[in-house]
Each structure stands twice: as C-alpha cells, then as structure tokens.
Amino acid sequence: MATTVHEPPKVTRDGPRPPSSSGGGRGSSSSPGSSLRVEDSSPASRTGVWVGLAAITMTFAAFTSAMIIRQGSSYDWQHFTLPPVLYFDTAVLLASSVTLELARKRVGAFLHGSQTQRSSGSTFLWLTLVLGLVFVGGQYAAWLQLRSEGLYLATNPSSSFFYLFTALHALHILGGLAGLTLVLWRFSKPRPTLQVSTLSTVSYYWHFMDVLWVYLLLLLWARI
C-alpha cells in the first residue's frame, strides 16, 4: 500500500538561518540581524478573506435591493443633495489604495532581504492609515451636514438608507484600519514578525472597501 508523506508546515522563528546552497527558496528570506521570515503559503488566510468579502457583498446587495423596492413602492421618498465632502472622501480613499500598494511593494522587498526599503514601507503604511482616518472623519462631517439640514436617520426612507449605507461602510473601514494597525505593529518591531501573506490579506480587504465605496457613492447619487 502506498503511503503519502506530507511536508511539515512552515513556521516563522527567530534565530540564524542555516546557509542555503540553492541561494534561497520561494516564500522565504533572511538578512543579517533580523528574524527568519517565512511567507505563509497556506491558503487559509486568503480563503478566509474571500469568504468574508463574499458575505459583505451579499449584505450590501440585499440592502441595495431593499432600497430599490422601497423607493418604487411608495410616494414618500425624498431626494436631497449629497454632502460635497463625500467626493473629497472618495479621492482620499482612492489615494489610500495607491499608498497601500506602494507600501506593499516596499515591505515585500524588505521582507525578502532589501533593508533599504524598510523606512519607505513604514512611511506609506502610516500614510494609508492616516488617509483611512481622514475618510472616516469625512463621513462624520457628512452626517453632521445632513443633521444641520434637518435630515436624520428616521426623517425619510431616503435619509435612512443613506445613513445605513455610509455607517455600515464606515464600520468596515474601521475593521480595515484595525488590520493596518496590526500590520504596522508587527512591522515596527526590531525583528519584524510581519509576513507577506498578512499584508496581502489586509490589502485585498482594503481595496475591496475602496471599490465598494465607489459603488455606494454612484448608487446614492442615482437614487437619492
């Protein structure tokens, strides 16, 4: 009977790495004075984020259907002008995706042995985090503007859906900011414990939030 022997899982540990005669392997690298870094080749983390994004997509799709049905089945739908700060927020979020990709390239280069990329990688990560916070602040400013105009959550079905969509998206952005904070914390250690797969997972989530926001802005602009 044939027996299949599985390769033991890869781990990340501190300490010197034995010299390799092949000049390095895929998914791992080391440099003097740093910890051994091994990219997690397990598909579990990526599968998890895709399952999560699918659930988020279904949630917003359901709310979109409810909004369209509610608007078409009644005469109390009130149109109003979207707060201009939302367009500023859109530019900020798009810029954050750019800075995150720049950070991803530099952090990946550092984790694979390029020591000169650490400083710039950290800078772009911090910039992405700041832009995300600015976006959330812009959302809050939009809510304050609507309140000053007498539009609250229960004022009208249209304002209710506006608050629902923007608040739900802002909560997901806060989740992305938590992920970025974790990445920064792991990367800022004297011996970074950050893995390439971790940063990739956070990047997928963040870019999805970017695309989702553009969709929501177009939806609100067309329906409200």
Secondary structure, 3 states (H helix, E strand, C coil): CCCCCCCCCCCCCCCCCCCCCCCCCCCEECCCCCCCEECCCCCHHHHHHHHHHHHHHHHHHHHHHHHHHHHHCCCCCCCCCCCCHHHHHHHHHHHHHHHHHHHHHHHHHHHCCCHHHHHHHHHHHHHHHHHHHHHHHHHHHHHHHHHHCCCCCCCCHHHHHHHHHHHHHHHHHHHHHHHHHHHHHHHCCCCCCCCHHHHHHHHHHHHHHHHHHHHHHHHHHHHC
